[in-house]
Amino acid sequence: MLRLNMIRTGFLLGISLILAAIIYFFAANWGGLDRITKILLSAGLLVLFYGLSAALSRVRSPFVQHAFLSNMLLVAGCICFGAAVALLGQLYNWHADSYWLYLIWSVPAVLFAWITRYSPFYVIAYTLLHLALWFYFFPAASSFAYSDRAMMYIGLLFAAINLAVLLLTFTERLVSAPLRYISLIVFHASLLLLTSVLGYGMEDTLVNLIWAAAIIAGFYIFIRVRLNKTLLTLNALAASAFAVAKFFELAFSYASILFYVWGLVFVALLLTANVLFFRYLKQLGTQSANTLGESSEQSDVAEKAEHGSEMVSKAVNRLIQITGVLIGSISLIGLVFLASDGLDPELTLYGLSLLFTLPMIAVSRIHPVIRYTLLSIGYVAGLVASVLMNQWGWTALFCLVIAAGWLRTAGRIQLFWTHALLNLGLGLLLTRSLNLPGQQLWITLLILAVLNGLLYAAAPRIRQDFRWIRECTLFHTLLFLLWMTFFEYMSVYVHALVSGLYFIGVTLCVFHFIRKQRTQKAVISLVYWCAFVAFQYYDLLWTLLHKSVTLALIGLVILVITFFAASRQRLQESGTSPGIIKSAPLLTVLVIVLQFGFIGLQTAGSEALLRNGSSVKLELAPVDPRSLLQGDYVVLNYAISTPPQSAGPQDNPGSRSKVKVVLTPDGNGLHRLARFYTEGEPLADGETVINGQLNGHGSIYYGIESYFVPEGTGLEVERSARYAYVRISRQGDALLERLANE
């Protein structure tokens, strides 16, 4: 099974890299190809992905994962269609990250999900529809004003949509496990964000009541109606988020000594509830296991569900502990400083940190959640006190305390966290005792790297049962050495030597641990190898075009290697249907034809507008951001975006209603906003009507506010461009043609 997953991961990684290369290439807006050539290239890529998917679906051999690869290529074709739509928006200067882009892209994804019932299409369609809805309300290149009540309606709309998806998946009318969990998370996240955006008025109270009721209903449904431990755990996380959000709201309103006391009480209650909940969850798991039948199929399903639930439970448990440490540390530090009343709060905080840490280090039979939370609060408080006291002796003493706790620590996450704090304390001690300026911080990093390297070599002699000690020390050794490569205060030759030695060393680590089959260490080394290449060379020096070529080559190499590995191992298609494209071939072909039809019609319509539309010249003032899918662009602010009072009254200037504006040429060849158009009124010679939309601030948005430029040229365009040439159709639709400085 492990080899099968590795083969599938290789195929998925190779296809993903090629798709990233395509998006990077289009986003670079390379001027070496004209518009039509780029559009034909995007259409050709669609033919390639869909053609390969169809060809592989007809292969009858059960080996080489043909069905899986065919399915992934069909998904890749759908993603490539989105890149083609984004390319059209770039070539014809549609709005950057327009909701229309994601809405159009979602159509084939929804149809493919309905036809194939394939889980990746469900996730893609869900994501695209949410992006379309988000950018409809919050466009990237413009802003709309919303009242608190309107914001409440928008947030509740997102929550309602996700609640509907959750109910469909929970009742299995829509079979998609990822959507079931994602929809629950987004449902609660929508309400959480909504409570943080709204004030303390009626709307905020209503949302809080709705959220509290939803959490209570979730506990009842996921326990009594249909037991689902994963959903129950996520619902418990939402309950914790609700409590923490209310805590911070009160913290900002009532920052007093009494409140910080209640903060510590809140942490105690949060941890107690956490321990009791997971103990109850474990009992539920035992009861549900006893009620299952004896069939092997039920046993396999229950085992997979239990494994997934345990992973989610561990993640939620860690998150709640981190939250408890954060709130507890803030409360303890705030309490000490507010209660000090002119005395030395640092010494008091230092003493309290010892009261938190020393008993927990000495007594190890306390519940792990409570023990490690209190230890972490003590560690954080002690390090803060050591920094404020500014005496290396106190810092050295507390490093000994952390070291003692480190020797008494069990568990992978706890060991890693304590080891990181110990390194932080040692870093403070070295910097303070050596009295190093900021430019020589690399000396501290070098000493820490050496200490961790020595500890890595001596780890088995310290404690044989320290299972993860070598992984911790390897992680921090490579971290500190990587950090050193960012110090350009060293001479050029020393910096080049350090960077070269690091690259050679981490490369040797990767091959050594792979050869020795040390999976965790090989993964750590590989992550640092990629980080070094990305930070030092790839992201800083290379353009999107270079990245595109590199990712395409790497993706092809990975696909070839994975294909030959699959051929040699002859792993069968266990658990995979024989190609989803064969489930409904006629409908699948129809969806593909619709995609090509949209590309063709949109291209023809845009080209016709560029040739036949009325040309107007507008004055502008640009700004330079970036779109994720479409590359660099300039946000344009037109003189006609702000109507003068002489243009006439608007029905509702604070709304998002659509309007028509009459443009009139002046003596300098510029078109100015003359008035708002009323249906049926006659136009004078030279006047043109353009469609717009109010943004709620009294300004007008025309859909021509984005102008895409080749990578790195936005600032130059911003400095030089003063005017925009726009083509307007008879219906009032506008298309940005070009920018000019005169």
N, C-alpha and C positions, 0 to 999 in steps of 0.2 A: 504493500500500500504506500509505503514511503517513497519507493522508486516511482510509482505511478504519479504521486503528487509532484515529485520533482520534475518529471517529464511535462506534466501539464503546466507547472509554474514556468518552465523554460519557454514553452510555446506562448503563454500569456505575456511573459516579460518581453519576448521578441516582438510580438505584435504591438504591444503598448509602446515600445520604443520607436517603432516605425510610425505609429500614429502621432506620437509626440514630434517626430521629425517633420511630418507633413504639416502639423499645426505651426511649428516654428518657421518652416519655410514660407508659408502663407503670411504669417505674422510679420516676417522680415520685410514684406512689401518690396521685394527685389525688383529694381527697374529694368533688369535684363530681359524681361518678358512683357509683351503687351497684354491688354485686358483679355482679348479673345483667347490667346494662347494659355493664359492662366486658367480660364474657365474650362477650356478643353482638357487641360491637365487634370483639373479636379474631377471632371466627368470620367476621364480615363482611369483615375484611381478608384472611382466607384465601380467601374467595369471590372477592374482587376480584383478587388476584394470580393465582390459578389460572384464573379466568374470562378474564382478559386474555391469559394464556399460551395458553389453548385457542383464543381468538378469533384471535390473531395467527398461530397455527400453521396456520390455514385460509386465510390470505391467500396468493394465488397470485403476486402481484407479486414479481419478484426484487429490487426496489429497497427502500430505506428500512430494510434489515437486519431484516425482520420475523422471520425464523427465529432470528437471534441474540437479538433482544429477547424472543421467546417463550421461548427456553431460559433466559434470565436471569430472567424473571419466574417460571418454574417453580422455579428455585433460590431466588428470593426468597420464594416461598410456603412452601418447606420451612423457611427461616430464620424466617419469620413464625410457623410452627407452634411453633418453639422459644420464641419470645417469648410465645405464648399459653400454653404449658405453664409458663413462668416466672411468668406472670400468675396462673395458678391457684395456684401455690405461694405467691405473695405474698398473694392474697386469703384463702387458707385456712391460711396460716402453716406451710407445710411447711418443712423444713430449708433454710436458705439455701445455694445452690449444691450442692444434693443430687445425689448420683450418679444418683438416679432421674430427675432432670430431664434430664440429658444422655443417659442410657440410653434413655429414652422418645423423646427427640428424635432419637436416632441411628436408630431403627427405620425411619421413612420415608426418611431419607437413605440407608441401606443398601439398601432396596428400590428406590429411584429409581436408585441406582448400578447395581444388578443389572439393572434393566429397560432403562435408557437407555444405559449404558456411557459416561456423560458425565463428563469428568474433574472438574469442580467438585464433583459429588456424591461422588466417591471421596474427595476431600480433606476435605469436610465430614464424611462418615461416619468417616473416620480420626481427625479431630480430636475429634469428639464421643465416640467410643469411648475414646479416651485420657483425655479429661476425666472420663468416667464412672469409669474405672478409678482415676484419680488421686484423685478425691474419695471413692471408696469406701475407700481406704486412709488418706487424709488429709482428713477432712471440714473444712469452713471454720469451723464454729461449735463444734467439739469436737476433742479430740485423743485419739489412741490410743497406747499405749506398745508399742514393738516392740524386741525384742532384736536384736543384731547379725546373728544368723542369719536372723531374720525379715526384716530390712531387705535382706539379701542376696537372699533369695528374691523379695522384691517387685521389687528392681532387675533381677534376672535375668528375671523375668516380662515386664517392659517390653522388655528387650533381646530376649527370645525372640520376642515378638509382632512386633517390628519386623524381626527377622531373617527371620521367615516371610513378612512382606509384601515384603521385599526380594527373597527368592527367587522369590516369585510374579511380581513385576514383572520381575525379571531374566530369568526363563525365558519371559516374555510370556504366562503364563497369566492374568495380570491386567495389562491394558494401561493404564498410567498413569505417564507420565514424572515428574510431580511426586511421586507416592508413592514412586517408586524412589529419588529423591534424599533425600526427607524421611525415609524409613524408615532409610536408612543413617546419616544425621546423628543421628537420635534413638537408634539402636542404640548408636553410640559415645558419645553424650552420656549415656545411661543408665549405661554402664559407668564413664564419667568421674565422674559424680556419686556413683556407688556407692563408688568408691575414695576419694573425699573425705569420705564420711559414715562409713565403717567405720574402725575403729582399725587396729592393727597385728597383729591376731590371725590365726587360720587363715582366716577368711572373707576378709580383705583379700588375703592371699596367693593364695587361689583365684581371686578376681575378677581380680587382676592377671595371673595366668597365662591365664585365659580371654580377657581383652582382648588380650594380646600374641599369643595364638594366632589370634584373629580378625583382627588386623591383618596378620599374615603370610599367612594364608589369603586375605585380600582382595587383597593384591598378586599372589598366584599366579593367582587366578581372573580378576581384571580385566585381566591381561596375557596369560596362557597359555590359559585356557579360552575367554573371550570378551572381546576388547579393548573397553574402555569408558573413555575418557580422563577423563570427568567423574567417574565413580565412583572411578577410580584416584586422581585428584587429591584427592577427599574422603577417601579412605583414607589418603593421605599426610598430610593435615591431622590425621587421627586419630592417626597415628604421632607427629606433632609434639606433639599434645596429651598423649599418653602420656609422652613424654620430658620435657615441661615440667612435668607434674604430679609426676613422680618427682623432678625438680629441686627444686621448691618443698617437697616433703615432706622432702627432705634438708636444705634451707635452714633449715627450722624446727627440725630436730633437731641440726644441726651448723653453727652460725653462727660460723665461725672464719676466720682469714686464708686458710688453705689452701683452704677451701671457696669463697671469693670468687675465688680464682685459678682454681679449676676452673669457676666460673661464667663467666669470660671464655673459657675453653677450650670450654665447652659452647656459648656463642654462636657461636664460630668453627666448631665442628662442625655446628651447626644451619644456619648460613648456607651452609656448603660443601655439606651434604646438599641444601639447598634449590636451590642452583644446579645441582648434578648431576642432581637429579630432573627439573627442568623442562627441562634440556637433553635428557635421555633421553626425556621426554614429547614434545618437539618432534620427535625422531627417529622415535618411534612414529607420530606423526601423518603424517610423510612416507611411511613404509612403508605405512601403511594406505591413504593416498591413491593410491599406486602400484598397489595390489592391487584397486582398485575397477574395476567394469566401465565401459562407455562410455555406458550409458543415462542419459538426462537425469533420470529419477526417482531413481536411485541418487545422481547428482551433487547433486541438491537436498537429499536426506536427509543426505548426507555434509556438505554445506556448512552446513546448520542445526546438525548435531551439532558440527561443528568450531567454529562461532561460539559455541554455548553452552559448549563445553569451554574456549574461550579466556577467556570471561567468568569462569567459575568459577576457572580457573587464576590469573587476575589477582587475584581476590579472595583466594584462598588465599595467593598469593605476598605480597600486602600484609600479610595477617594474620600470617604467619610473620615478616616483617620487623619489624612492630610488637612482636611477642613478643621478638624478638632485641634490639631497642632497649631494651625494658623490663628484661629480664634483664641485659643488658650494663650499663645505667646503674646498676641496683641493685648489681651486682657491683663495678663500678668505684668507686662512692661508698663502699660498705661496706669495700672493700679499703683505700682511702685512710684512712678514719677509724679502722679497727682497727689499721693499721700505723703511724699517726702517733705513738703513744706520747707524748702530751703536747705535741708540736710543733703547728704551725699547719697543720691538714689542708686548710683552705680554699685556701691558696696552692698546695699540692701538687696538689689537685684541679684548680685553675685551669690549672696548667702542663700536667697530663696532658690536659686538654680541648683545649689548643692542639696537643699532639702528635697527637691524634686528628683534628682538623679541618684544620689547615694543609696537611699532605701531601695529604689527600683533595681539598682545594680546588685545589691546584696541579696535581695529576695527575688528569685526567679520563678516562683510558683504562682505568681499573680497572673490573671488572664492576659494573654499576649497583647490584645488590643489596648487594654488599659495601661499595661506596663510600658509598651513602646510609645504610646502617646504621651504619657507623663515624662518619659525619658527624653523624647524629642522636644517637648516644651522646655524642659530643663536645659538641654543642650543649646537651644536657640537663645534662651534668656542668658545663659552663661557666656556665650560668644558675644552677644550684644554688650553685656556688662564689661567683658574684657576689652572690647574696642573702646568703650567710653572711658575706662579707667586708664588706658594708655600706659600700662606698666607691663613689661614683658614677663615679670615673675608671676603675676596673676594669670596671665595667658598660658604660661607653661604649666602651672598647676592645673588649670582646667583641661589642658590637652591630656594630662595624665588621667584625669577623671573620664574623659571620652575614651581613651585607650583602654581603661579598665572596663568600661561598658562595652567596648568593642569585643574584648575577650569573652565577655559574658553574653554575647548576642548569638541567637540562633535564628535561622531563616534567611532566605536569599535577599529579599527586599530590605529587611531590617539591617542585615550586615552591610549591604551596599550603602544605605542611607547613613549609618554610623561611620562607615569608612570615609564617605564624602565629607561629613562634618569634621572628622579627625584631620583630614587633609586641609580643610579650611582653617582649622585652628592652628595647625602647624605652619600654614602659609602666613597667617597673622603674626605668629611668633617669630618666624624667620625675618619677615620684613621689618618688624619692630626692633629685634635684637641686632640685626645687621645695619639698621638705619639706612635702607636703600632708597634712593629716589625712584620716581615712577619709570624713568628710562632704563633702569637696571633691574626691573622686576623679573626679567628673564633668568637672573641668577637664582631667585627663589624658586622659579618653575623648574630649573635644572636640578636643584637640590631635592625638590619633591619628587621629580621623576626618578632620580637615583634611589631615593629611599623606597619608593614603591617598587622599583626594579629589584632591589635587594630583598624586600619583603616577599616578592613573587618567588625568588629563588629559595628563600628560607621558610616558605609557608608550611610545607609538610612537617617541619621540625617544631613549629609553634603549636599547632593543634591539628591532629590527623582528621578530626571530624569537621574541620572548616571546609565544607564542600565547595563553597563559592569564593573562597579567599583569593585564589589565583585569578579568577575572572575579574574581581574587584580591582586588584592591584594592576592587572594588565590594562583594564579600562582607564584607570587614572594615569598610568605611566604614559600611554599613548596620548591621552588628553593633554597632559602638561607639555609633552614634546611638540604636539601640534600647535599648542598655544605659543610656544617659542618661535615658530615659523612666522608669526604675525608681527614680531618685533622688528621693525625696520630701523630702529635706533642703532642697531649693530652696524658694523661696516658692511659694505655691499658683498664683499668676499665671504665674511663670516655668515651673513644671512643666506647666501647661496649655498655655503657648505652645510649649514644646519638643515636647510630645506632638502638638499640632495641626500644627506644622510637619513633624514626622516623618511623620505620616499623609498629609499633602498631598504631601510629597516622594516617598515610596515609591509612592504611587498614580500620580503622574506618571511615575515610572520604569517602572512596569509597562506603562502605555499607550505610552510612548515606545519601549521596546524591542520591544513587540509590533508597533508600526507599522513599525519599522525591521527587523523579522524577525531580531532578535538572540535566538535561542532560549535560550541559556544564561543570558544576563543577565536575560531576562524571567522565567525560572524562579526565579532568585535573588531578584529583586525581589518576585515573587508569594509566595514562601515567607516573606519578612520581613513582607509585608503581612498575611498570615494569622497569623503569630506575634504581630504587634502587636495585632491585633484579639482574638486568643485570650487573650493574657496580660493585656492592660491592661483589657479590658472584658468579653469574653465569658465566660471561665471564672471571673473573680473576682466579677462582679456578677449574673450571670444564673442563674436556677434551671433545673433539668432541664426544667420545663414550657416555659419560654421558649426553651430550646435546641431542644426538640422542634418547636415551631411554626416557628422559624427554619430548622432543617434541612429540614423538610418543604417550606417555600416555596422554598428554594434548590434542593432536589432537583427540584421540579416545574418551576422555571424552566430548569434545565439540561436536563431531558428535553424540554421544548418546543423549546428552541433547537436541541438535537441532532437532534430529529425533523425540523424544517424544514431544517436543514443537510443531512441525509441525503436529504431529498426533492429538494432543489435539485441536489445533486451526483450523484444517481442512481447510487450505488455498488452494484454487484451483490454477491450473497451468495457471494463466492468462498471456496471451501474449507469451507463450512458446510452441514451436513445440513439438510433442509427441516423443521426443528422436531422435537426429540427427543420431544415429547409424542405425535407421530404414530407413533412406532416401535412402541408397544404401548399403544394408547389404553385398552383395557379394564383392563389391569393398573394403568395410571397412575390411572384413575378409582377403582379399588379401593383403592389406597394413600391417595388423598385422602379417600375415604369413611371409611377407618379412622381418619384423623386427627380428623375431625369426630366420629366415634363415641367416641373416647377423651375428647375435650373434654366431650361430653354426659354420658357415664357418670361421669366423675370429678366433674363439677359436681353431678350428681344425688346421687351417693353422699355427697359432702361436705355438701350441703345437708340430706340426710336425717340425717346424724350430728349436725349442729348442732341439728336439731329434736328428735330422739328419743334422743340419747345421754345417759348419766348425767352430771350436772353435778357437778364436784368443784372445790374451792377449794384452791389450793396456794400456799405461801409461796415467794418468789423473791428473787434479787439479780441485776439486769441489768448488761450492758456494751454499748457502742454502736459497731458497725462498719458496713461497707457491702458489698453484693453487687453484682457487676458487672452482672448482668442484671436484678436485682429491686429495686435501690435500697437505701435505708437500712433497717436492721433492728436490733433489740435482741437480744443474746444473753442467754438466760435460764439462770440457775443455780438449780435448785430445791432446796428442803430435802430432798426425797425422793431427790435424786441421789446422796447419800452415805448408804448404809444403816448404821444402828447395829448394834453387835454382837448386840444382842438380836433382830435380824431372823433370825438363824440362819446357819449356815455356807453358803458358796457352794462349788460343786464346783471351780471354778478361777477365783478372783477376778482373775487376771492375764490372762485370755483375753478374746476378743471374742464369747463365747457369748451366746445369747439367754436372757432370763430373764422370769419373770412375777412381779409384785409385788402384794401385797395392800395396799390403802389403806383406812384406818379413820378415820372422822370423830372429832375430839376435841370437847371442850365448847365451843370457840370457833368451830366451823363449819369449821375447817381439816381437810384430810385428811392424815394422817401415814402414813409407811411402817411397816407392822406386821410383815410377814414376807415371805419368799419363798414363792411359791405352788407347791404340788405338785399335779400333775394328779389331779383327782377329789376333792380335799378339799372339805368343805362350807364355805360362807361364812356369816358372821353377818349380821344385818340391818345395812344401811348400808355393808357392805364392798364394794369394787370391785377388780377385777383389771385391771392395766395392763401392756402389753407393754413391755419394755425390752431394752437390750443393754449388756453390760459393756464398758468402754473400756480395760481393761488396767491402770488406775490404782486399781481398787477402786471406781470410781464407775459410775453407771448413766446411760445415754443413752436418752431416750424418744422422740426425733423431734419434740418440741415446744419445742425450745430456741431457735427463731427467731420473733420477732414483728416484722412489717414495719410501718413507720410512714411517714407523709409526710415528704418531704425536709426536713431541718433540725430535726426535732422529736425526734430520738433522745435528746438530752441531757435534754430536759424529761421524757420518759417515764422515763429512767433515774433522775431525781431523785424522781419522784412515785410510780412503780409499786412496789407492795409485794406484790401478790397476783396470781395468774393463775386465770382460770376456764377449765376444760378440759372438753370433752365426750369421754366414753369409750364405745365401742360394747360390745356383748356379747362380741365376740371379743377385747377388750382394746386395740383401736386407739384412739389419742388424737388429738384435734384441738383446737388452742388457739383459744379463742373470743374472749377479751378480757383486758386487764389493768386493774387497779383499784388505788387506794390504800387501800382499806378492804374 
